[in-house]
C-alpha cells in the first residue's frame, strides 16, 4: 500500500490516542541522508483552548536555532506529512498503551508496527519560547 494511505491510518491512531488521553509523544527521527533537520518532536499541551501540541524542530547545526510552535493536531499533521520521505522515513507514536511505528521502505510502501509502551503516563510539554 502506498505510504500516504498507510500514513492516514497511522494518523487515525494518533487522533484516537489524543481523544483517549493516552498520547505521550510523537517523534520523527530516522533521517534520509544528512539533512540539517535532525528530529521533529510533538508533545501534548492541554490548555484552556483545548488540546494543542508543541512541535519542536531540532537541527544538527549549532548555528541553526531549534524551532518550537504550539499547533493544533491538524496543523501538526501538515508539518509531519511535509517531511515524510523528504527528510524522514519513519514516525514513532508513543502512547501509554502501545508504541506505534510508521515506516516507509525504499519502494515507497508504508507499514505500521506496534510494540509495548515506552511511556506509562503523559507528560505535558513546556513551551520554551513562551
Buried (B, 14 or more C-beta within 10 A) or exposed (E): EEBEEBBEEBBEBBEEBBEEEBBBBBBBBBBBEEEEBBBBBBBBBEEEEEBBBBBBBBBEEEEEEBEBBBBEBEBBBEBBBEBBBEBBBBBBBBBBBBBBBBBBEEEEEBBBEEEEBEBEEBEEBEEEEE
